[in-house]
Amino acid sequence: MNFATKLTRTQIKVWIIWLAVFLVALLVSSDGMANQTSSAPLLGVVTHHEENGALFPWRVRPWRWKKWALRRYRAWQRNYRQAKRTADLARLALKGMAPIAWVVEHLTVRQQRYQLGAIPVLYALLETLQVRRIINRYCPTGGDVDHGTVSLTLILNRLIFPLPLYQVADWVGQTVLTAVLGVPAAKFNDDRLERTLDALAPHLEGIWTEIVTVALRQAEIDLAVIFYDLTAFAVHGRFADSDLIDFGFAHNTPNNKRKFKLALNTIADGNLPGPYRLWSGRMADQATVQSNMQNMVSWLEKHGQPLDQTLLVGDRAMLNAEIAVTYDRVGLRHLTGLKAHQKEHHALLTVWNDAQFEACPIVPGPTPQYWGRGCTVTFTHEGRTVTHKGLVIVAGPLRDQFRLARQTQLQDLDRELDQVRSAIGQPRVRTLQAVTRRVNARLRASSVGHLMETVVYETPSGPVNLTWQVNPSLLAKEERLDGRYLLVTNDWSLSHEVMFRLYREKDGGEKRFLISKSDLKVTPIFLHQDRRIASMLMLNMVALLAYSILERQIRQQGSQLTTRQLILKLQNLTLIETHFIDGSLMRRLTPVSPECLSILQLVVAALETLVEQVSPTPCLTACSPPPLLLPTTHG
């Protein structure tokens, strides 16, 4: 009762009534306690006497024949109606009086739509690479879903629609994988996925090495040139017990973010990912080179690749005197950019002027924009000296960009100094010391402040004045280094043109990093255990391998289509599964556009070429061409 809307007199009456009810109930309860044999019923309590019969009579009967009979009758009635409906449909169909759509509708039990997309293509490719078979050999399980199937599903998810682990089951339920794998979507819950990551953790190196070996042999990959580079993946959250996640410097991530680093060797033929290693976020890039060098020597020997026939290409942070000496000691060829920190190396950049460089173009064409001059580079470490071949390059576009940026910065600094001079005479800008402090602050804040000469002085009449100008000698010294960098190699047979071309092609590895971060979405990391992070990264690397090798095979067919474009163009492919009343089912594709059909034909040709190039080995038997997930009809 809403007392706020009642009069005080009414409220008093209500409370008196409730008090009377409480007293009556109390009296009845005390009488019942005093005389246990009293049969007076309690107010508000339902009682039952056995002499009146069973309270629930249908539960005490020996067997429920009425319920059984009703169930049998309803089943007979349902079968009779279905048979009658089928007979009517057949009779009308023979007379030509029933529309086909009406007949099909009454013969259909249900229809299910599955998202097909690029799953047939990627599934066939992963089966060709024997991903599931290799993982199951390393990680056998007695569960109803093997680790190879779970890993295959995770790889497909990373390629098509990357999601956190707890959302993978929802994605699987919308795709054709439930029908192909014969596993309900609920089986791919995040607990099962994490158990698979734990099972993979002790065998990551062996699994990855064997999958890459299959890819190299089936696609006949050339190992003549390999790019080595590092990238950092920023993470969010707390990783108190992690040996991988830490603060550190990386030019592509903020310094105030925790990160881990990935060192990757990218094979130039198709930009396929090769041997890789996880490093802590605090690890310097240069400190990983010698470890990678030893790993590459062992890896190449296992694949029967002579060291003198492989060139390892690195960027400017990958070389110093110790590393150069080690390259010669292990017998591995290299081509690396060099940061000219030492005086003798820095002097090589300024030996020639622009006119002397323009006489030595290193790219063909009537108007070359890149020039180079050869030199020798000497390294000394622990009493041992080695001499490598060097090439000083002038990049015209880079030089023009630097000079334009410097000119803009000088103009900005000139404007700021003019503002300081205009403010002279105002409060706090009247003395020589005050003006000098403001000028020095502007010079320190500008990246070209060291090029500007300023003079702050007092005029004969008393006021302070400010003048400034660009130091021409310092500016000429800066401009002499614009767009110049130094390449070093221990392979004296490489020409200047080849050195420049191979060094520019190293962006193939950087593009693999871009694909990992944008398309495969390696980050953000939702896992907080190092072994699970490493396992998930290995599956991402398998996805990157499939991405790269499919793109390479398509390019060999004469198409410039990328794997990402292929996935986007096939994303509307849908499979419809129809179940009929006799238990049969039919699978059919939705209408396929001519563009999608041509892409599918292109992919089939690319995969057939990949399978035809299989060379069987005792440890890795070539698998038969896996069929694409084409629509089929089952009776």
NUNU-722909 format. One record per atom (N, C-alpha, C): residue in one letter; x, y, z. Coordinates in steps of 0.2 Angstrom, whole numbers, plus 5000, padded with zeros to 4 digits. Atoms other than C-alpha are relative to their C-alpha. Layout:
AXYZ/...
! end
This chain:
M500449945000/M500050005000/M500450065000/N499749945000/N500650174996/N499850055005/F500249964995/F500650265012/F500150084999/A499949935001/A501250425005/A499450044997/T500649975003/T499550444996/T499449995005/K500650024996/K498450395011/K500050065006/L500149964994/L497750505026/L500349965006/T499750024994/T498550485043/T499449955003/R500550044997/R496850415049/R499949934997/T500050065004/T496850285036/T500649955002/Q499450034998/Q498550235040/Q500049965007/I500150034993/I498150205058/I499549945000/K500550065000/K496650095054/K500449944997/V499750065003/V497749985043/V500549975005/W499650024995/W499049965056/W499649965006/I500450034995/I497749915069/I499749934997/I500250065003/I497049785057/I500549955000/W499450055001/W498749705054/W500249985007/L499850024993/L499049705073/L499549955003/A500550054998/A497449605076/A500149944997/V499850075003/V497949475063/V500649975003/F499450034997/F499649455071/F499849975007/L500250034994/L498849425088/L499649945000/V500450065001/V497549305082/V500549944998/A499650055002/A498949205073/A500549985006/L499650024994/L500049205089/L499649965005/L500550044996/L498549145099/L499949934998/V500150065003/V498249005087/V500649955001/S499450035000/S500048955087/S500149975007/S499950034993/S500148945106/S499549955002/D500550064999/D498548835107/D500349944997/G499750065003/G499348715095/G500649975003/M499450034996/M500948705105/M499849975006/A500350034994/A499948675121/A499749944999/N500450065001/N498848545114/N500249974993/Q499850035006/Q499748435101/Q499549964996/T500550045004/T498148335097/T499550044997/S500549965003/S497148485092/S500049994993/S500050005008/S496548475074/S499850064997/A500249945003/A496248655072/A500550024995/P499549985006/P497048715055/P500350065002/L499749944999/L498248845055/L499850054994/L500249955006/L497849005045/L500550014995/G499549995006/G498649015028/G500449944999/V499650065002/V499348835028/V499549954997/V500450055004/V498648705016/V500249935003/T499850074997/T498548525024/T499749954996/H500350065004/H498148355017/H500049945004/H500250064996/H497448195025/H500149944995/E499950065004/E497948025018/E499349974999/E500650035001/E496147965020/E499650034994/N500449975006/N495648085006/N500349984993/G499750025006/G496847994994/G500750034999/A499349985002/A498548024986/A500050074998/L500049935002/L499048204984/L500150014993/F499850005007/F499848174967/F499849934997/P500150075001/P498948014961/P500349974994/W499650035006/W499847994944/W500749985001/R499450024998/R501447974953/R500149945004/V499950064996/V501047824963/V499849944996/R500250065004/R500347714949/R500649964998/P499450045001/P501547574945/P500350024993/W499749975006/W501747634927/W499550044996/R500449955003/R501047774916/R499849984994/W500350035006/W500047684903/W499650064996/K500349955004/K499047844899/K500450044996/K499549955003/K500547954896/K500349964994/W499750045005/W501347814885/W499549994994/A500550005005/A499747794875/A499950064996/L500149945003/L499547974872/L500650024995/R499449995004/R501347984866/R500049964993/R500050045006/R501147844854/R499450024995/Y500649985005/Y499447914847/Y500350064997/R499749945003/R500348084844/R500549984994/A499550015005/A501748004835/A499749974993/W500450035006/W500547894824/W499650064996/Q500449955004/Q499548054820/Q500550044996/R499549965004/R501148154815/R500249964994/N499850045006/N501648014803/N499549994995/Y500650015005/Y499947994796/Y499950074996/R500149945004/R499848184792/R500650014995/Q499449995005/Q501648184784/Q499949954994/A500150045006/A501148034773/A499450034996/K500549975003/K499548114769/K500250064996/R499849945004/R500348274764/R500549984994/T499550025005/T501748184754/T499549974994/A500450025006/A500348094744/A499650054997/D500449945003/D499348254741/D500550034995/L499549975004/L500948334735/L500249964993/A499950045006/A501348194723/A499450004995/R500650005004/R499548184717/R499950074996/L500149935003/L499548374713/L500650014995/A499549995005/A501248364705/A499949964994/L500150045006/L500748224693/L499550044996/K500549975004/K499248334688/K500350074998/G499749945002/G500448484686/G499650065003/M500449944997/M499348594698/M500450035006/A499649984994/A500748614712/A500650044998/P499449975002/P502048744710/P500649975003/I499450044998/I503848674711/I500250045007/A499849974994/A504248804725/A499649985006/W500550024995/W502748754735/W500249925002/V499850074999/V503348564733/V500650005004/V499350004997/V505148604738/V499950035008/E500149984994/E504548704753/E499749955005/H500250054996/H503548564760/H500449945001/L499650064999/L504848434757/L500750025004/T499549984996/T506148544766/T499950005007/V500050004993/V506548524784/V500250075003/R499749944998/R507748664787/R500550024995/Q499549975004/Q509048774778/Q500550035005/Q499549974996/Q510748834785/Q500450034995/R499549965004/R511848964778/R500750015003/Y499350004998/Y513748954780/Y500450054997/Q499649955003/Q514949094777/Q500649964997/L499550045004/L516149024764/L500750044999/G499549965001/G517249164759/G500649974997/A499450035002/A519049124756/A500349945004/I499850064996/I519048974768/I500249944995/P499850065004/P519148844754/P500750014997/V499449995003/V520648924746/V500649995006/L499550004995/L521648944763/L500049935003/Y500050074997/Y521048774770/Y500449954995/A499650055005/A521748684754/A500750025001/L499349984999/L523348784756/L500349975006/L499750024994/L523648744774/L500049925000/E499950085000/E523248554771/E500649984995/T499450015005/T524548564756/T500650015004/L499449994996/L525748624769/L500149965006/Q500050054994/Q525348484781/Q500050035007/V500049974994/V525048604795/V499649965005/R500350044995/R523748494804/R500449945002/R499650064999/R524748334801/R500650015005/I499449994996/I526348404808/I499850025007/I500249984994/I525548484823/I499749945004/N500250064996/N524648324828/N500549955001/R499550054999/R526248224826/R500450025006/Y499649984994/Y527148334839/Y499550015006/C500549994994/C525548364850/C499449955000/P500650045001/P524548204850/P499550015006/T500549994994/T522948204861/T499549954999/G500650045000/G521548094866/G499350035000/G500649975000/G520248224866/G499649994993/D500550015006/D518748234854/D500250054994/V499849955005/V519548384845/V500850005000/D499350004999/D521448364841/D500350074999/H499749945000/H522648504842/H500250034993/G499949985007/G522948514824/G499450034997/T500649975002/T521148554820/T499950075004/V500149944996/V521148684834/V500550054997/S499549955003/S522748764827/S499850024993/L500249995007/L522048754809/L499550065000/T500549954999/T520548854815/T500250065002/L499749944997/L521548984824/L500350034994/I499649975006/I522649014808/I499550034995/L500549975005/L521149034797/L499650065003/N500349944997/N520349154809/N500550065000/R499549955001/R521949254809/R500050034993/L500049985007/L521949264790/L499450034998/I500649975002/I520149304788/I499750055004/F500349954995/F519449394803/F500249995007/P499650014993/P520649404818/P499550025005/L500449994994/L519749394834/L500349985007/P499750034993/P520149374853/P499849925001/L500250075000/L520049194858/L499349985002/Y500650014998/Y518449204867/Y499450014995/Q500549995005/Q517549254851/Q500149964994/V499950045005/V518249124840/V499549954999/A500650045001/A516849004843/A499450034997/D500649975003/D515549124838/D500250014992/W499849995008/W516549154821/W499949934997/V500050075003/V516748964818/V499249984999/G500750025001/G514848944820/G499750034994/Q500349975006/Q514549064806/Q500349984993/T499650025006/T515748974794/T499849934998/V500150075003/V515748814784/V500449955004/L499650054996/L517048744796/L499749955004/T500350054996/T515848664807/T499749944996/A500250065005/A515148554792/A500649964998/V499450035003/V516948524785/V500449965005/L499650034995/L517848484801/L499549955004/G500550044996/G516248394809/G500150015007/V499949984993/V516548484825/V499550065002/P500449944998/P515248594834/P500450065002/A499649944998/A515748774836/A500150015007/A499949994993/A515548764855/A500649965002/K499450044998/K517048644855/K500650055000/F499549965000/F518148794851/F500050065005/N500049954995/N517948884867/N500750035002/D499349974999/D519348994874/D500449955005/D499650054996/D519848854887/D500349954996/R499750045005/R520148734873/R500550034996/L499549975004/L521048854863/L500750015004/E499449994995/E522248894878/E500349945001/R499650064999/R522548714881/R500449984994/T499750025006/T523048694863/T500750055000/L499449965000/L524248844865/L500549975005/D499550034995/D525048764881/D500349934997/A499750075003/A525248594871/A500550024995/L499549995005/L526148684857/L500650035002/A499449964997/A527348784868/A500649965000/P499450045000/P528648644870/P500349994993/H499850035007/H528748604851/H500050064995/L500149955005/L528648774843/L500650004995/E499550005005/E530348774835/E500049944995/G500050065004/G530148594828/G499450014995/I500649995005/I528348634821/I500250054995/W499949955005/W528848794813/W500649984995/T499550035005/T530448714805/T499849964995/E500250055004/E529548574798/E499550034995/I500549975004/I528148674791/I500350054994/V499649965004/V529348794783/V500449964995/T499650055004/T530348644776/T499549984994/V500550025005/V528748584767/V499950054995/A500149955005/A528448754760/A500550014995/L499549995005/L530148774753/L500149954995/R499950065005/R530248604745/R499450004995/Q500650005004/Q528448614738/Q500050064995/A500049945004/A528648784731/A500750024996/E499450005003/E530448764726/E500350075001/I499749934998/I531048924735/I500750015000/D499349985001/D532649004731/D500350035006/L499749974993/L533749044747/L500650044998/A499449965001/A535049154738/A500050065004/V500049934996/V534449314747/V499549995005/I500550004994/I533749324764/I500150075004/F499949944997/F533349484773/F499949995008/Y500050014993/Y533549504792/Y499850075003/D500249944997/D532649634802/D499649995007/L500450014994/L531749664819/L499450055000/T500549954998/T530149744824/T499749995007/A500350004993/A529249784840/A499350005000/F500850004999/F527449744845/F499950035007/A500249974994/A526749864858/A499449965004/V500550034996/V525649784872/V499750055005/H500449974995/H524449844885/H499949965006/G500150044995/G524149794902/G500649985005/R499450024996/R525249714916/R500249934999/F499650065001/F526549584913/F500549995005/A499550004994/A527349564930/A500549954999/D499650065000/D528049394927/D500349984993/S499850025007/S528549404909/S500750024999/D499349995002/D530249384902/D500150044993/L500049975007/L529749454885/L499850075000/I500449935000/I528649604889/I500450055004/D499649954996/D529749754894/D500050064996/F499949945003/F530149934891/F500650004996/G499450005004/G531449974877/G499950054994/F500049965006/F531850074862/F499849964994/A500250025007/A531050044845/A499850064996/H500249945003/H530850174832/H499350004997/N500750005002/N529150114827/N499549995006/T500550004995/T528350104844/T500250055006/P499849954995/P528250234859/P500549975005/N499550034995/N529650214872/N499649995007/N500350014994/N528350224886/N499549955000/K500450065001/K527450064880/K500449945001/R499750065000/R527949894885/R499949964993/K500050035007/K528349784870/K500449945000/F499650065001/F529149624864/F500350014993/K499749995007/K530249614848/K500049934997/L500050055004/L530249494834/L500650004995/A499450005005/A531849454824/A499849954995/L500250045005/L531349384807/L500550004994/N499650015006/N532349314792/N499449994995/T500550005006/T531249344776/T500449984994/I499750035006/I531649244761/I499850044994/A500249955005/A531749364746/A499649974995/D500450035005/D530949234734/D499349995003/G500750004998/G529149274738/G499950045007/N500049974994/N529549364754/N499749965006/L500350044996/L529149214764/L500450005007/P499650004993/P529549214783/P500449935001/G499650064999/G530949094788/G500150005008/P499850014993/P531849064805/P499850075003/Y500249944996/Y531249194818/Y500249985007/R499950014992/R531549224837/R499750065003/L500349954996/L530649314850/L500650035005/W499649974996/W531649444860/W499650055005/S500349954995/S531349554876/S500050074996/G500149945003/G530749724872/G500650055002/R499449964998/R532349794880/R500749984996/M499450025004/M533549704868/M500150044994/A499849965005/A534549804856/A500049964993/D500150045007/D534349764837/D500749974999/Q499350025002/Q536249754835/Q500249945004/A499850054995/A536449634850/A499749934997/T500350065003/T535349504840/T500449974994/V499750025007/V536449494824/V500449935001/Q499650064999/Q537749364830/Q499649945001/S500450064999/S536449244837/S499649984994/N500450025007/N535449254821/N500549974995/M499550035005/M537049224811/M500149935002/Q499850074999/Q537449064820/Q499449964999/N500650045001/N535649004819/N499949994992/M500050015007/M535649044800/M500549954997/V499550055003/V537248944797/V499749935001/S500250074998/S536448794806/S499449984995/W500650015004/W534748814796/W500249994993/L499950015007/L535548834779/L500449934999/E499750065001/E536648684782/E499549945000/K500550054999/K535148574787/K499650004993/H500350005007/H534348624770/H500449994994/G499650025006/G535848584760/G500250064996/Q499949935004/Q536148774755/Q500850025002/P499349984998/P538048814754/P500050085002/L500049934997/L538448974764/L500250054995/D499849955004/D539349054750/D499550014994/Q500549985005/Q537749054739/Q499450035003/T500649964997/T536649144752/T500350075002/L499849934998/L536749334755/L499550025005/L500449974995/L536049404771/L500050075000/V500149925000/V535449584770/V499750025006/G500249964994/G535249694785/G500050074999/D500049935000/D534849874789/D500650035003/R499549974997/R535950004796/R500249995007/A499950014993/A535749954814/A500349935001/M499850085000/M536549774810/M500749994999/L499350015002/L538349804808/L500550055004/N499449974997/N539949854818/N500649964999/A499350045001/A541749794819/A500049935002/E500150074998/E541349644829/E499649954995/I500450045004/I539949584818/I500349994993/A499750015006/A540949614802/A500549955000/V499550064999/V542349504809/V499749945000/T500350064999/T541149374814/T499749974993/Y500350025007/Y540349364796/Y500649974996/D499450045003/D542149324789/D500249945003/R499850064997/R542449204802/R499649944999/V500550065001/V540849094800/V499949994992/G500150015007/G540949114781/G499450024997/L500749985003/L539249194778/L500150074997/R500049935004/R539049334765/R499550045003/H500549954997/H538149494770/H500050064996/L500149935003/L537549664763/L499650045005/T500349974994/T537249784777/T500150084999/G499849934999/G537049974779/G500450015006/L499649984994/L538250054791/L499950075002/K500149944996/K537950194803/K500850035001/A499349985000/A539550294801/A500250045006/H499949974994/H539950324819/H500850025001/Q499349985000/Q541850314817/Q500250054995/K499849945004/K542850454810/K500249984993/E499750025006/E543650354796/E499449984995/H500650025004/H541850284790/H499650074999/H500449945001/H541050454792/H500450044994/A499649965005/A542450534781/A499849974993/L500250035006/L541950414767/L499450034997/L500649975003/L540250504765/L500250074997/T499949935002/T541050674762/T500650004995/V499450005004/V542550624750/V499850034993/W500249985007/W541550664734/W499450055001/N500549955000/N540450814730/N499449984996/D500650035004/D538750804721/D500250004993/A499850005007/A539550844704/A500349934999/Q499750065001/Q540650694706/Q499649945001/F500550055000/F539250584711/F499649994994/E500550005006/E538150634696/E500449964994/A499750045006/A539450554685/A500049935001/C500050074999/C539150384692/C499349985002/P500650024999/P537350334691/P500049935001/I500050074999/I536850164698/I499349974998/V500750025002/V535050154691/V500050024992/P500049985007/P534750144672/P499450054999/G500549955002/G533750284663/G500350064998/P499749935003/P534050454655/P500150055006/T499949954994/T533750544672/T500049965006/P500050034994/P534350444686/P500050045006/Q500149974993/Q534050494704/Q500449975005/Y499650034996/Y535250384712/Y500749994998/W499350015003/W537150384711/W500449975006/G499650044995/G538550284720/G500750004998/R499350005001/R540450284722/R500349955005/G499750054997/G541450134727/G500550025005/C499449994995/C542650124742/C500149945004/T499850064996/T543450004754/T499850025008/V500249994993/V542849994773/V500449955004/T499650044996/T544049934786/T499749995007/F500250014993/F543549854803/F500549975004/T499550034996/T544649814817/T499749985007/H500250034994/H544149704832/H500449955003/E499650054996/E545149624846/E500749984996/G499450015003/G546749644835/G499949974993/R500150025007/R545949574819/R499750054996/T500349955005/T545649684804/T499849964994/V500350035006/V544549644789/V499850064996/T500149955004/T544249744774/T499449984995/H500550025004/H542549744765/H499850054995/K500149955006/K541849824749/K499450055003/G500549954998/G540849984752/G499850044994/L500449965005/L539650094742/L499750065003/V500349944997/V539250274746/V499550024995/I500649985004/I537550314739/I499750075001/V500449944999/V536650474736/V499349994997/A500750015002/A534750464735/A499850074998/G500249935002/G534150614725/G499350025004/P500649984996/P532350604732/P500150015007/L499949994993/L532950584750/L500450075001/R499649944999/R534250724748/R499550064999/D500549945001/D532850844741/D499550015006/Q500450004995/Q531750794755/Q500350035006/F499649974995/F533050834768/F500150085000/R499949935001/R533451004761/R499450045000/L500749965000/L531651054759/L499850015007/A500250004993/A531351004777/A500450055004/R499649954997/R532851104783/R499950074999/Q500249935002/Q532351254773/Q499450035004/T500649984997/T530651254781/T500150015008/Q499849994993/Q531451234799/Q500350075001/L499749934999/L532551384796/L499650064999/Q500549955001/Q531151484790/Q499650015007/D500450004994/D530151444806/D500450035005/L499649974995/L531651484817/L500150084998/D500049925001/D531851654808/D499450035002/R500649964998/R530051694811/R500050005008/E500049994992/E530251654830/E500550055002/L499549954998/L531851754831/L499750074999/D500349935001/D530951904823/D499550025005/Q500549994995/Q529551884836/Q500450025006/V499649984994/V530851894850/V500350074999/R499749935001/R531652054842/R499450055001/S500649954999/S529852134841/S499850015007/A500250004993/A529552094859/A500550045004/I499549964996/I531152194865/I499750065002/G500349944997/G530652334876/G499449995004/Q500650014996/Q529152254883/Q500249975007/P499850034994/P529152194901/P500349945000/R499650075000/R530352054905/R500449994994/V499550015006/V531252084888/V500350064999/R499749935001/R532152244891/R500849995001/T499350004999/T533852184897/T500449954995/L499650045004/L535252104888/L500049925002/Q500150074998/Q535151944898/Q499449974999/A500750035001/A533251924896/A500049984993/V500050025007/V533451934877/V500449944998/T499650065001/T534851814877/T499749935002/R500350064998/R533951684887/R499449984995/R500550025005/R532451694875/R500349984993/V499750025006/V533551684860/V500349925000/N499750064999/N534451534867/N499549945000/A500550055000/A532851444871/A499749984993/R500350015007/R532251464853/R500549954996/L499550045004/L533951394846/L500049935003/R500050074997/R533851244858/R499449964998/A500650035002/A532051204853/A500049984993/S500050015008/S532451204834/S500649954999/S499550055002/S533351054826/S500650034995/V499549975004/V534251184815/V500350065003/G499749944996/G534751304829/G500850005000/H499350005000/H536551254828/H500350034993/L499849975006/L536651324810/L499950085000/M500249935000/M536051494815/M500550045005/E499649964996/E537251634822/E499650065002/T500449944997/T536451764833/T500450045004/V499749954996/V537051924841/V499550045003/V500449964996/V536252014855/V500450055003/Y499649954998/Y536952184859/Y499650065002/E500349944998/E536552354866/E500350054995/T499949945005/T536452504854/T500350065004/P499749944997/P537352664858/P499550045003/S500649964996/S535652744862/S499749965006/G500250034994/G535352614875/G499649934999/P500550065000/P533952484869/P500549944997/V499750065002/V534452304866/V499849984993/N500150015007/N534552244848/N500249924999/L499950075001/L534552064840/L500149994992/T499850025007/T535352004823/T500149935000/W499850075001/W535551834816/W500149994992/Q499950025007/Q536051744800/Q500249935000/V499850075001/V536351564794/V500750004999/N499350015001/N538151504795/N500149964993/P500050035006/P538551464777/P500449945000/S499650065000/S539951344780/S499749945004/L500450054997/L538951244793/L499549974996/L500650035004/L537451234781/L500349964994/A499750045005/A538651174767/A500249935002/K499750064997/K539351044778/K499449955001/E500650044999/E537550984783/E499749974993/E500350025006/E536950984765/E500549954996/R499650045004/R538450884759/R499949925002/L500250074997/L537850734770/L499249984998/D500750025002/D536050744763/D499949944996/G500250065004/G535350584756/G500649954999/R499450045001/R537050494758/R500049955005/Y499950054995/Y537250324766/Y500549954997/L499450055002/L538550184766/L499749935000/L500250075000/L538250004761/L500749965000/V499450045000/V539549864765/V499849934999/T500150075002/T539749694759/T500749965000/N499450045000/N541049554761/N500049964993/D500050045007/D540549484743/D500350054995/W499749955005/W541749574731/W499849994993/S500350015007/S540849504716/S499450044999/L500649965001/L539349614719/L500150064997/S499949945003/S539249754707/S499650065004/H500349954997/H538649924713/H499350004999/E500750005002/E537049914704/E499649945004/V500350054996/V536649744712/V500050015007/M500049984993/M537149804729/M499450055002/F500549954999/F535949954728/F499349964999/R500650035001/R534549844721/R499849955005/L500150054995/L534649704734/L499850045007/Y500149964994/Y534749834748/Y499350035000/R500749975000/R533149924742/R499449955000/E500550054999/E532249754741/E499949985007/K500150034993/K532449724760/K499350035003/D500749974997/D530749824762/D499549944999/G500550055000/G529949654758/G499949975007/G500050024993/G530349604776/G499650055004/E500449954997/E529649764782/E499250004998/K500750015002/K528049734772/K499749945004/R500350064996/R527849564781/R499850025007/F500149984993/F527949654798/F499350044999/L500649965001/L526549774791/L499449965000/I500650045001/I525449634786/I499849975007/S500150034993/S525749554804/S499650055004/K500349954996/K525149714812/K499450024998/S500749985002/S523749764801/S499549954998/D500550055002/D522949614793/D499949945005/L500050064995/L523449474805/L499850035007/K500249974994/K523249594820/K500449965006/V499650034994/V524649514831/V499950035006/T500149964994/T524349654843/T499350034999/P499850014993/P523449684855/P500049935002/I499950064997/I523949544865/I499649995006/F500450014995/F522649474876/F500249945005/L499750054996/L523749334883/L500550025005/H499549974995/H524849354899/H500549955002/Q499550054999/Q525949204899/Q500449994994/D499550005005/D527549194889/D499949944995/R500150055004/R527249024883/R499450004995/R500649995004/R525549064876/R500150054995/I499849955005/I526149224868/I500449974995/A499550035005/A527549124859/A499649954996/S500450045004/S526248994854/S499650034995/M500449965004/M525049124847/M500450034994/L499649965005/L526449214838/L500249944995/M499850055005/M526949044830/M499449994995/L500650015004/L525149024823/L500050064995/N500049945004/N525249204817/N500549994994/M499550015005/M526849154808/M499849954995/V500350055005/V526049004800/V499550044995/A500549965004/A524649124794/A500450044995/L499649965005/L525949244787/L500449964995/L499750045005/L526849104778/L499549984995/A500650025005/A525149044770/A499850064996/Y500149945003/Y524849224766/Y500550024994/S499449985005/S526549254757/S500049954995/I499950055005/I526549084748/I499550004995/L500550005004/L524849104741/L500150064995/E499949945004/E525249284735/E500649984995/R499550025005/R526849214727/R499849964994/Q500350055005/Q525949074718/Q499550044995/I500549975005/I524649194711/I500450054996/R499649965004/R526049314705/R500349964994/Q499850055005/Q526749164696/Q499549994994/Q500550015006/Q525149154686/Q499850064996/G500049935004/G525349334680/G499550055003/S500449964997/S524149414692/S500350045006/Q499849954995/Q524549564704/Q499650005006/L500450004994/L523249514716/L500349985006/T499750024994/T523749514734/T499549955004/T500450054996/T523149384747/T499450045003/R500549964997/R522149524756/R499450024995/Q500549995005/Q521249574740/Q499649944998/L500450065001/L520849394737/L499549995005/I500550014994/I520049374754/I499450055000/L500549955000/L519049534752/L499549984994/K500450015006/K518449484734/K499649945001/L500450064999/L517849314740/L499650005006/Q500350004994/Q517049364756/Q499349995000/N500850015001/N515249364749/N499849934998/L500250075001/L515349174745/L499749975005/T500450034995/T514049084754/T499849934998/L500350065001/L513548904756/L499449995003/I500750014997/I511748854758/I499949925001/E500150074999/E511448684766/E499249985001/T500750015000/T509648614763/T499949935003/H500250074997/H508948464774/H499349984998/F500750025002/F507448364767/F499749955005/I500450044996/I506148264775/I500249925000/D499850075001/D506948094769/D500749995003/G499450014997/G508548134778/G500650024996/S499549975004/S509548194763/S500150075001/L499849935000/L510448354761/L500350024994/M499749985006/M511048464747/M500450075002/R499649945000/R512448594747/R500150044994/R500049965006/R512448734735/R500350075001/L499849935000/L513348904732/L499550054998/T500449955002/T512449064731/T500350024993/P499849985007/P512649144713/P500750035001/V499349985000/V514549174710/V500150054994/S499949955006/S515049334700/S500549984996/P499550025005/P516149314685/P500750025003/E499349984997/E517549404695/E500249955005/C499950054995/C517449284709/C500249934997/L499850065003/L517449134697/L500750004997/S499450005003/S518949194688/S500650005005/I499550014994/I519849214705/I500149935002/L499950074998/L519449044710/L500349954995/Q499650045005/Q520048974693/Q500750015001/L499349984999/L521649074696/L500349965006/V499850034994/V521849004713/V500149924999/V499950075001/V521548824708/V500649984996/A499450015004/A522948844695/A500650015004/A499449994995/A524148914708/A500149945004/L499950064995/L523848774720/L500249944997/E499850065004/E523948644707/E500850004998/T499349995001/T525648714702/T500449995006/L499750014994/L526148714720/L500149925002/V500050074999/V525648524722/V500549964995/E499650045005/E526448474706/E500850015001/Q499349994999/Q528148544712/Q500349965006/V499850034994/V528148424727/V500649954998/S499450055001/S529848324729/S500049965006/P500150044994/P529548184741/P500749995004/T499450014996/T530848154755/T499849955005/P500250054995/P530948014768/P499650025006/C500449984993/C530348124783/C499450044998/L500649965002/L529148234773/L499749974994/T500350035005/T528048134762/T499550054997/A500549955003/A527048244749/A499349975000/C500750024999/C525248244752/C499650014993/S500450005006/S523948224738/S499750075000/P500349945000/P523148384732/P499350005004/P500749994996/P521748434745/P499550034996/P500649975004/P520048464737/P499850075003/L500349944998/L519348634738/L499349985003/L500650024997/L517748644749/L499450024995/L500549985005/L516548644734/L499449975002/P500750024998/P514648614735/P499949934998/T500250075002/T514148424735/T499349995003/T500650024999/T512548334736/T500049935003/H500050064996/H512248194749/H499349975000/G500750034999/G510848064748/G499949975006/
! end
